[in-house]
Amino acid sequence: MKKVYDALNNIEAHLVLHQLQQAGIDALIEGEHLLGGMGELPAVGGIRIMVNDLDEDDANEVIKNWNDEIN
């Protein structure tokens, strides 16, 4: 598995995950439940979007296009 995105929060992670899934790329969120450790862990960050090694380039392209649309 390869990390293709570091999300600031759960909402951003799920938005990126949805974009990848719509493009036919299997992806998962790692670290989503770490935000429950308030006071022990940072309140933002640490949430990673992971894809299969072979999907890394396609996933990066989908994420780039999504970022271009929202910015």
CNS distance restraints for C-alpha pairs under 8 A (distance, minus, plus):
assign (resid   1 and name CA) (resid  50 and name CA) 6.05 0.50 0.50
assign (resid   1 and name CA) (resid  51 and name CA) 5.43 0.50 0.50
assign (resid   1 and name CA) (resid  52 and name CA) 4.65 0.50 0.50
assign (resid   1 and name CA) (resid  53 and name CA) 5.27 0.50 0.50
assign (resid   2 and name CA) (resid  50 and name CA) 5.36 0.50 0.50
assign (resid   2 and name CA) (resid  51 and name CA) 5.43 0.50 0.50
assign (resid   2 and name CA) (resid  52 and name CA) 6.16 0.50 0.50
assign (resid   2 and name CA) (resid  53 and name CA) 5.53 0.50 0.50
assign (resid   2 and name CA) (resid  56 and name CA) 6.63 0.50 0.50
assign (resid   3 and name CA) (resid  48 and name CA) 6.37 0.50 0.50
assign (resid   3 and name CA) (resid  49 and name CA) 5.75 0.50 0.50
assign (resid   3 and name CA) (resid  50 and name CA) 4.49 0.50 0.50
assign (resid   3 and name CA) (resid  51 and name CA) 6.58 0.50 0.50
assign (resid   4 and name CA) (resid  48 and name CA) 7.50 0.50 0.50
assign (resid   4 and name CA) (resid  49 and name CA) 5.79 0.50 0.50
assign (resid   4 and name CA) (resid  50 and name CA) 5.92 0.50 0.50
assign (resid   4 and name CA) (resid  51 and name CA) 7.00 0.50 0.50
assign (resid   4 and name CA) (resid  56 and name CA) 6.77 0.50 0.50
assign (resid   4 and name CA) (resid  59 and name CA) 6.97 0.50 0.50
assign (resid   4 and name CA) (resid  60 and name CA) 6.33 0.50 0.50
assign (resid   5 and name CA) (resid  48 and name CA) 5.69 0.50 0.50
assign (resid   5 and name CA) (resid  49 and name CA) 5.06 0.50 0.50
assign (resid   5 and name CA) (resid  50 and name CA) 7.37 0.50 0.50
assign (resid   6 and name CA) (resid  13 and name CA) 7.90 0.50 0.50
assign (resid   6 and name CA) (resid  45 and name CA) 6.91 0.50 0.50
assign (resid   6 and name CA) (resid  46 and name CA) 6.82 0.50 0.50
assign (resid   6 and name CA) (resid  47 and name CA) 5.75 0.50 0.50
assign (resid   6 and name CA) (resid  48 and name CA) 4.68 0.50 0.50
assign (resid   6 and name CA) (resid  49 and name CA) 6.48 0.50 0.50
assign (resid   7 and name CA) (resid  12 and name CA) 5.79 0.50 0.50
assign (resid   7 and name CA) (resid  13 and name CA) 5.22 0.50 0.50
assign (resid   7 and name CA) (resid  45 and name CA) 5.94 0.50 0.50
assign (resid   7 and name CA) (resid  46 and name CA) 7.17 0.50 0.50
assign (resid   7 and name CA) (resid  47 and name CA) 5.25 0.50 0.50
assign (resid   7 and name CA) (resid  48 and name CA) 6.09 0.50 0.50
assign (resid   7 and name CA) (resid  49 and name CA) 7.49 0.50 0.50
assign (resid   8 and name CA) (resid  12 and name CA) 6.57 0.50 0.50
assign (resid   8 and name CA) (resid  13 and name CA) 7.53 0.50 0.50
assign (resid   8 and name CA) (resid  44 and name CA) 5.21 0.50 0.50
assign (resid   8 and name CA) (resid  45 and name CA) 4.34 0.50 0.50
assign (resid   8 and name CA) (resid  46 and name CA) 7.35 0.50 0.50
assign (resid   8 and name CA) (resid  47 and name CA) 6.82 0.50 0.50
assign (resid   9 and name CA) (resid  13 and name CA) 6.30 0.50 0.50
assign (resid   9 and name CA) (resid  44 and name CA) 5.76 0.50 0.50
assign (resid   9 and name CA) (resid  45 and name CA) 6.21 0.50 0.50
assign (resid   9 and name CA) (resid  47 and name CA) 6.84 0.50 0.50
assign (resid  10 and name CA) (resid  14 and name CA) 6.17 0.50 0.50
assign (resid  10 and name CA) (resid  32 and name CA) 6.38 0.50 0.50
assign (resid  10 and name CA) (resid  47 and name CA) 7.43 0.50 0.50
assign (resid  11 and name CA) (resid  15 and name CA) 6.25 0.50 0.50
assign (resid  12 and name CA) (resid  16 and name CA) 6.29 0.50 0.50
assign (resid  13 and name CA) (resid  17 and name CA) 6.08 0.50 0.50
assign (resid  13 and name CA) (resid  29 and name CA) 6.98 0.50 0.50
assign (resid  13 and name CA) (resid  47 and name CA) 7.03 0.50 0.50
assign (resid  13 and name CA) (resid  48 and name CA) 7.46 0.50 0.50
assign (resid  13 and name CA) (resid  49 and name CA) 6.87 0.50 0.50
assign (resid  14 and name CA) (resid  18 and name CA) 5.98 0.50 0.50
assign (resid  14 and name CA) (resid  29 and name CA) 7.95 0.50 0.50
assign (resid  15 and name CA) (resid  19 and name CA) 6.39 0.50 0.50
assign (resid  16 and name CA) (resid  20 and name CA) 6.33 0.50 0.50
assign (resid  16 and name CA) (resid  49 and name CA) 7.79 0.50 0.50
assign (resid  16 and name CA) (resid  63 and name CA) 6.98 0.50 0.50
assign (resid  17 and name CA) (resid  21 and name CA) 6.16 0.50 0.50
assign (resid  17 and name CA) (resid  27 and name CA) 6.43 0.50 0.50
assign (resid  17 and name CA) (resid  28 and name CA) 6.97 0.50 0.50
assign (resid  17 and name CA) (resid  29 and name CA) 7.45 0.50 0.50
assign (resid  17 and name CA) (resid  49 and name CA) 7.05 0.50 0.50
assign (resid  18 and name CA) (resid  22 and name CA) 6.06 0.50 0.50
assign (resid  19 and name CA) (resid  23 and name CA) 6.42 0.50 0.50
assign (resid  19 and name CA) (resid  62 and name CA) 7.15 0.50 0.50
assign (resid  19 and name CA) (resid  63 and name CA) 7.57 0.50 0.50
assign (resid  19 and name CA) (resid  66 and name CA) 7.55 0.50 0.50
assign (resid  20 and name CA) (resid  24 and name CA) 6.50 0.50 0.50
assign (resid  20 and name CA) (resid  25 and name CA) 5.20 0.50 0.50
assign (resid  20 and name CA) (resid  26 and name CA) 7.09 0.50 0.50
assign (resid  20 and name CA) (resid  27 and name CA) 6.85 0.50 0.50
assign (resid  20 and name CA) (resid  59 and name CA) 6.42 0.50 0.50
assign (resid  20 and name CA) (resid  62 and name CA) 6.61 0.50 0.50
assign (resid  20 and name CA) (resid  63 and name CA) 7.61 0.50 0.50
assign (resid  21 and name CA) (resid  25 and name CA) 5.10 0.50 0.50
assign (resid  21 and name CA) (resid  26 and name CA) 6.03 0.50 0.50
assign (resid  21 and name CA) (resid  27 and name CA) 6.98 0.50 0.50
assign (resid  23 and name CA) (resid  62 and name CA) 7.44 0.50 0.50
assign (resid  25 and name CA) (resid  51 and name CA) 7.54 0.50 0.50
assign (resid  25 and name CA) (resid  55 and name CA) 6.79 0.50 0.50
assign (resid  25 and name CA) (resid  58 and name CA) 7.98 0.50 0.50
assign (resid  25 and name CA) (resid  59 and name CA) 6.98 0.50 0.50
assign (resid  26 and name CA) (resid  51 and name CA) 6.27 0.50 0.50
assign (resid  26 and name CA) (resid  52 and name CA) 7.25 0.50 0.50
assign (resid  27 and name CA) (resid  49 and name CA) 6.72 0.50 0.50
assign (resid  27 and name CA) (resid  50 and name CA) 5.54 0.50 0.50
assign (resid  27 and name CA) (resid  51 and name CA) 4.63 0.50 0.50
assign (resid  27 and name CA) (resid  52 and name CA) 7.33 0.50 0.50
assign (resid  28 and name CA) (resid  49 and name CA) 5.79 0.50 0.50
assign (resid  28 and name CA) (resid  50 and name CA) 5.35 0.50 0.50
assign (resid  28 and name CA) (resid  51 and name CA) 6.69 0.50 0.50
assign (resid  29 and name CA) (resid  47 and name CA) 6.86 0.50 0.50
assign (resid  29 and name CA) (resid  48 and name CA) 5.73 0.50 0.50
assign (resid  29 and name CA) (resid  49 and name CA) 4.80 0.50 0.50
assign (resid  29 and name CA) (resid  50 and name CA) 6.28 0.50 0.50
assign (resid  30 and name CA) (resid  47 and name CA) 5.80 0.50 0.50
assign (resid  30 and name CA) (resid  48 and name CA) 5.12 0.50 0.50
assign (resid  30 and name CA) (resid  49 and name CA) 6.38 0.50 0.50
assign (resid  30 and name CA) (resid  50 and name CA) 7.12 0.50 0.50
assign (resid  31 and name CA) (resid  35 and name CA) 7.86 0.50 0.50
assign (resid  31 and name CA) (resid  46 and name CA) 6.05 0.50 0.50
assign (resid  31 and name CA) (resid  47 and name CA) 4.72 0.50 0.50
assign (resid  31 and name CA) (resid  48 and name CA) 6.41 0.50 0.50
assign (resid  32 and name CA) (resid  46 and name CA) 7.83 0.50 0.50
assign (resid  32 and name CA) (resid  47 and name CA) 5.45 0.50 0.50
assign (resid  32 and name CA) (resid  48 and name CA) 7.86 0.50 0.50
assign (resid  34 and name CA) (resid  41 and name CA) 7.46 0.50 0.50
assign (resid  34 and name CA) (resid  46 and name CA) 7.66 0.50 0.50
assign (resid  35 and name CA) (resid  41 and name CA) 7.09 0.50 0.50
assign (resid  35 and name CA) (resid  42 and name CA) 7.50 0.50 0.50
assign (resid  35 and name CA) (resid  43 and name CA) 6.13 0.50 0.50
assign (resid  35 and name CA) (resid  44 and name CA) 7.35 0.50 0.50
assign (resid  37 and name CA) (resid  41 and name CA) 5.61 0.50 0.50
assign (resid  38 and name CA) (resid  42 and name CA) 7.13 0.50 0.50
assign (resid  38 and name CA) (resid  43 and name CA) 6.46 0.50 0.50
assign (resid  39 and name CA) (resid  43 and name CA) 7.97 0.50 0.50
assign (resid  51 and name CA) (resid  55 and name CA) 6.22 0.50 0.50
assign (resid  51 and name CA) (resid  56 and name CA) 6.31 0.50 0.50
assign (resid  51 and name CA) (resid  59 and name CA) 7.49 0.50 0.50
assign (resid  52 and name CA) (resid  56 and name CA) 6.62 0.50 0.50
assign (resid  55 and name CA) (resid  59 and name CA) 5.93 0.50 0.50
assign (resid  56 and name CA) (resid  60 and name CA) 6.13 0.50 0.50
assign (resid  57 and name CA) (resid  61 and name CA) 6.34 0.50 0.50
assign (resid  58 and name CA) (resid  62 and name CA) 6.31 0.50 0.50
assign (resid  59 and name CA) (resid  63 and name CA) 6.16 0.50 0.50
assign (resid  60 and name CA) (resid  64 and name CA) 6.03 0.50 0.50
assign (resid  61 and name CA) (resid  65 and name CA) 6.17 0.50 0.50
assign (resid  62 and name CA) (resid  66 and name CA) 6.16 0.50 0.50
assign (resid  63 and name CA) (resid  67 and name CA) 6.09 0.50 0.50
assign (resid  64 and name CA) (resid  68 and name CA) 6.16 0.50 0.50
assign (resid  65 and name CA) (resid  69 and name CA) 6.30 0.50 0.50
assign (resid  66 and name CA) (resid  70 and name CA) 6.45 0.50 0.50
assign (resid  67 and name CA) (resid  71 and name CA) 6.05 0.50 0.50
